[in-house]
């Protein structure tokens, strides 16, 4: 097992544990259905801790489609794990971080769906007056991971391929 794989496994385990621990603490300490200023204020009028449950995806899409989410998550994890053979935190840093975050996020919300049939969300934000969908640590991992993955594929990888072609000629 390479050093990059060991780093990724430890990071995935740590982020998944953080995700599950924060959800457990929210479930213990904040009444379900709490949103906005009824929750714990972090930054007034911007960030609150609440406690909502979501049996769907972002913005409540696909509510109650548990089989769909299980299949999609298993397929995504299979793809991510297949891509993980290319992990190399020294040579492909952004790609490796992105993939690690995607795996951690997928596992975090997958655990919720299997254990509860829904995902616990608790970070409630209001940005420029917009009530953004409530999210959790796994969602943060998925969002940042996908942004980094897209950046790597669209910006870094073409440069890497161009550089590799120039060194071969």
Secondary structure by P-SEA (a helix, b strand, c coil): ccaaaaaaaaaaaaaaaaaaaaaaaaaaccccccccccccccccccbbbbbbbbccccccccccaaaaaaaaaaaaaaaaaaacccccccccaaaaaaaaaaaaaaaaaaaaaaaccbbbbcbbbbccccccccccaaaaaaaaaaaaaaaaacccaaaaaaaaaaaac
